[in-house]
Amino acid sequence: MAIISERTVFGFKKTTVDGVVYASIYVGFQTDEIDHAEGLGGYQITRMSCDPHVCDALDPRAAYPINVRLSVRQKIKTGTMTEFALKVLPDASSPAPAPKKTA
C-alpha cells in the first residue's frame, strides 16, 4: 500500500548499469540541530530508492531543495523500515523553506 508524503528533495541520481536502471532521490527535513562539523546546516538528508519515472518527473535545472508530494511504499525487512518512491504527484513543486538561523 502506498502513502502520500510531502518531502523536501535535494536532488536525484539515475544510472544505468548493464542495462538495468537504478534511481534514487535525496530527501530531508529541517531539524533544530545544526552539525557544523558535517556541514548539514539544519537538514537531515537521506537517500531513498525510487522508480526511474520519479527522476524523469523532477526538473534537473530546478533550484533545489524543492518540496514535492510523493507516493511512497514502506517496507519492513529484518526490523528496519525502508521507503521506495513510486511517483511524483502533480502540482507539487515549490521552493523549500530556508533553514532556520541560530545564534
Disulfide bonds with the S-S distance in Angstrom:
none
